[in-house]
Every structure is written in C-alpha cells, then in structure tokens.
C-alpha cells in the first residue's frame, strides 16, 4: 500500500510539473492596458514564482519589462536597463517557465516581417501559444519604451504618440516574446510580441524593427493558459467590450 501511494504521488507530482512548464501565466488583459488600467496589481516578487521568462510593463506604465533566465529587467523611457525590485508591481505581464522544444538557426534576416514569416513557418499549428527566444548578433535593432504616466491615465494609443525610440547597430543580445493565437483577441496581443535586451544588460525595449546577422532561436510549445485578473475598482469599471485590434496594431508597431 505504501509503495502504491508513493507511486501515485510521483505520477501526480510529475504531471503537475509538466503542466506548469507548458503554461502561459498572464496578469490582466491587453484591452485593459489599452484603456489606461496602469495600476500594478501583482509584485514582481510574486510574479517570479510563475515564470523565469517573459515580457510586460510596470506600475504607471513605467517602461518595458523583459525577463531573461529568471532575471527581471526594466527598460525605462531613457532606453536604459534597470534591475527590478521584488516590491515593484505590474499591471500587465506574460510569463512562463521556459523549457524549449525546438531550436533553429536564423541567418541574414532582413526585416521584422521576414522574421515573423520564418518563425511562423516553424510552428506546427497557430492554435496554441509559443514562447520564443532569439539570441544572436543583430546588424540593426529599433526599440521603444513608454514613459511613466500620471493620473488620470491616458489611453495607451495616446501615450505611444510621443514614445521615445532607440536605434542600435551591430549589437548582440536576446529577444524574448510570445506568439498568441487569434482567439485571444482582446485578452493578449495576437500574433507575435517581442522585447529586446543587449548582452551587456544596458539597453533594450519593445521591438519595432530588426535585421539579423546570425542568431539561434528556441521555441517552446505552450498548451495551457492561466490568467489572473485584477481585483481593483479601475479594472471592474473599465469598458472592455469593443474591438481594439486597430489600436493594438498602432501600439505594437
């Protein structure tokens, strides 16, 4: 009997671990962020328990977040990288425990559109989530970051009209991001969403344009989705019923 209980416990533990490793954990929704719900609801100290890989933003929309190898970084509106304190909060983030299923080389990719086509050609289906990590040498990178906002918060499409952008040539670094299927429209950014950080951990941001000399890409298949919604009044009262795909495109690109 003891042996049987031990065996069943082992199966249960292994199954739980596998589920966690193939799960997207998301804080809030992209439509809430578009509408100006920028007050953080989860600390990064707690968020790190859900994943060691991801992207997002910060309380009051104070820059872009990228998580590489379990380290959370903040790229503020000056384009520079800062370490994140456990007490810092996020209003929107997407993380996972990165355990790649496939690895590919990417060489001489001339632009962002071609990069997306090459990645999409490697996906066995567009109906699940994917975590994507690209590490290598880039002949050109253009990024942006968003400045910290003050209340009353403006919608995100207004914020990005004056977003600072940054351009880098011949830079080595890491791109972190996700593919989200079309049926999560309004919940997350459908398609690809990437952030960048250089190897020296000095500069980065939300990816806008890219040219790749040579890089390695790792892809993880993610078949579970776990969303944690804010329990705050500003989220309860915001109107999330509209179709905001056009606004998302303007914000992302």
C-alpha positions in Angstrom: 0.0 0.0 0.0 2.8 2.4 0.9 4.5 1.6 -2.4 1.3 2.3 -4.3 0.7 5.6 -2.6 4.3 6.6 -3.3 3.9 5.7 -7.0 0.7 7.6 -7.4 2.2 10.7 -5.7 5.2 10.5 -8.1 2.8 10.5 -11.1 0.8 13.4 -9.7 4.0 15.4 -9.0 5.4 14.8 -12.4 2.1 15.7 -14.1 1.9 19.0 -12.1 5.4 19.9 -13.1 4.8 19.3 -16.7 1.6 21.4 -16.7 3.5 24.3 -15.1 6.3 24.1 -17.6 3.8 24.4 -20.5 1.6 27.2 -19.1 1.3 30.8 -20.0 0.6 32.9 -16.9 -0.9 36.3 -17.7 -1.7 39.3 -15.4 -4.7 41.3 -16.6 -5.7 41.8 -20.3 -4.2 43.8 -23.2 -7.5 45.7 -23.7 -7.4 46.9 -20.1 -3.9 48.2 -20.7 -5.1 50.0 -23.8 -7.8 51.7 -21.8 -5.3 53.0 -19.3 -5.5 50.5 -16.4 -1.9 51.0 -15.4 -2.0 50.5 -11.6 0.0 47.5 -10.7 -1.8 44.6 -9.0 1.0 41.9 -8.6 4.5 42.4 -7.2 7.4 41.0 -9.2 8.4 39.1 -6.1 5.2 37.1 -6.6 5.3 37.1 -10.4 8.7 35.3 -10.4 7.0 32.3 -8.8 5.1 31.9 -12.1 7.9 32.0 -14.5 11.6 32.7 -15.4 10.9 34.1 -18.9 8.5 36.8 -20.1 7.5 40.4 -21.0 5.3 43.1 -19.6 5.3 46.5 -18.1 5.3 48.3 -14.7 3.1 50.3 -12.3 2.0 53.6 -14.0 3.3 52.2 -17.3 6.9 52.9 -16.3 8.8 51.2 -19.1 9.1 47.8 -20.7 9.8 44.6 -18.8 11.8 41.6 -20.0 12.6 38.5 -18.0 15.7 36.5 -19.1 17.0 33.5 -17.2 14.8 34.3 -14.2 16.1 37.9 -14.0 13.6 40.7 -14.4 14.7 43.9 -16.1 13.1 47.3 -16.6 13.8 49.4 -19.7 12.7 52.9 -18.8 11.9 55.7 -21.2 15.6 56.6 -21.4 16.2 53.3 -23.1 18.5 52.1 -20.3 18.1 48.8 -18.3 17.4 48.7 -14.5 17.1 45.7 -12.2 13.6 45.2 -10.8 12.9 45.1 -7.0 10.6 42.4 -5.7 8.2 45.1 -4.3 7.7 46.7 -7.8 4.2 46.0 -9.2 3.0 45.2 -12.7 -0.4 45.9 -14.3 0.3 43.6 -17.2 2.7 40.7 -17.7 3.1 37.4 -19.5 5.5 34.8 -18.2 6.3 31.1 -18.4 8.9 28.6 -17.2 11.0 28.4 -20.3 11.8 24.8 -21.5 12.2 24.9 -25.3 11.0 22.1 -27.6 12.8 23.2 -30.8 15.9 25.0 -31.8 16.7 26.7 -35.1 19.4 28.9 -36.7 18.4 32.3 -38.1 20.8 34.0 -40.5 20.6 37.1 -42.8 17.0 38.1 -41.9 16.4 41.4 -43.5 13.4 42.8 -41.6 10.8 42.2 -39.0 8.2 40.9 -41.4 10.6 38.3 -42.8 11.4 37.3 -39.2 7.8 36.7 -38.4 7.3 34.6 -41.6 10.3 32.5 -40.8 9.1 31.8 -37.3 5.5 31.1 -38.4 6.8 28.5 -40.9 8.3 26.6 -38.0 5.1 26.5 -35.9 3.2 23.2 -36.2 -0.1 25.0 -35.5 -1.3 28.5 -34.9 -3.9 27.4 -32.4 -1.6 27.2 -29.3 0.7 29.6 -27.6 4.5 29.7 -28.1 7.4 31.2 -26.1 10.2 32.3 -28.3 13.8 33.2 -27.5 16.2 34.6 -30.1 19.8 35.1 -29.1 22.5 36.4 -31.5 24.1 39.2 -33.4 21.9 41.9 -34.9 23.0 44.4 -37.6 20.1 46.7 -36.7 17.6 47.0 -33.9 15.0 49.6 -33.3 13.1 49.6 -29.9 10.8 51.8 -27.9 9.9 52.3 -24.3 7.0 54.1 -22.7 7.3 56.9 -20.1 5.8 56.7 -16.7 2.3 58.2 -16.6 0.4 60.3 -14.1 -3.3 60.1 -13.2 -5.7 60.5 -14.8 -4.0 57.9 -17.1 -4.4 58.5 -20.8 -5.2 55.5 -23.2 -2.1 53.7 -24.5 -2.6 54.9 -28.0 -2.1 58.5 -26.8 1.0 57.5 -24.8 2.8 55.9 -27.8 2.3 59.0 -30.0 5.2 60.5 -28.0 7.1 57.3 -27.2 11.0 57.5 -27.2 12.6 55.2 -29.8 16.1 53.9 -29.9 18.3 52.5 -32.7 21.3 50.2 -32.4 23.8 48.9 -35.0 25.9 45.7 -34.7 24.6 44.7 -31.3 24.4 41.3 -29.6 21.5 40.4 -27.4 18.4 38.5 -26.7 14.8 38.8 -27.9 12.1 37.4 -25.7 8.5 37.0 -26.7 5.3 35.1 -27.4 3.0 34.0 -30.2 -0.6 34.2 -29.2 -3.5 32.6 -31.2 -6.2 34.8 -32.8 -8.9 33.6 -30.5 -7.4 35.5 -27.6 -8.1 38.8 -29.3 -8.7 41.4 -26.6 -7.0 39.3 -23.9 -3.5 39.4 -25.3 -1.7 40.7 -28.4 -2.5 38.2 -31.2 0.5 37.0 -33.3 4.0 38.0 -32.2 5.1 40.3 -29.4 8.8 40.8 -28.6 11.1 42.7 -26.3 14.9 43.1 -26.6 17.8 43.4 -24.2 21.5 43.6 -25.1 24.1 41.2 -23.8 25.6 43.8 -21.5 22.2 44.5 -20.0 22.5 48.2 -20.7 19.8 48.9 -23.4 16.6 47.4 -24.7 12.9 47.9 -25.2 9.9 46.8 -27.1 11.0 45.5 -30.5 9.9 47.6 -33.6 12.4 46.8 -36.3 15.2 44.3 -36.8 17.9 42.9 -39.1 19.6 39.7 -38.0 23.2 38.7 -39.0 23.1 35.3 -37.2 21.1 34.0 -34.3 19.7 30.9 -32.6 16.0 30.7 -32.0 14.4 28.4 -29.4 10.7 27.7 -29.3 8.5 26.3 -26.5 5.0 24.9 -27.2 2.6 26.1 -24.6 -0.8 24.4 -24.3 -2.1 25.8 -21.0 -3.2 29.3 -20.3 -3.7 30.8 -16.8 -5.0 34.4 -16.5 -5.0 36.4 -13.2 -7.4 39.3 -13.3 -7.1 42.5 -11.2 -9.4 42.8 -8.2 -9.3 46.6 -8.3 -12.1 49.1 -9.0 -10.4 50.6 -12.0 -10.5 47.2 -13.7 -14.0 46.5 -12.7 -15.3 49.8 -14.1 -13.4 49.9 -17.5 -15.3 49.1 -20.7 -13.6 46.2 -22.4 -16.3 45.3 -24.8 -15.0 46.9 -28.0 -12.8 45.6 -30.8 -9.4 47.3 -30.3 -7.3 45.4 -32.9 -6.5 48.6 -34.8 -5.3 50.3 -31.6 -3.2 47.2 -30.8 -1.5 47.4 -34.2 -0.8 51.1 -33.7 0.7 50.4 -30.3 2.8 47.4 -31.2 4.3 48.7 -34.5 
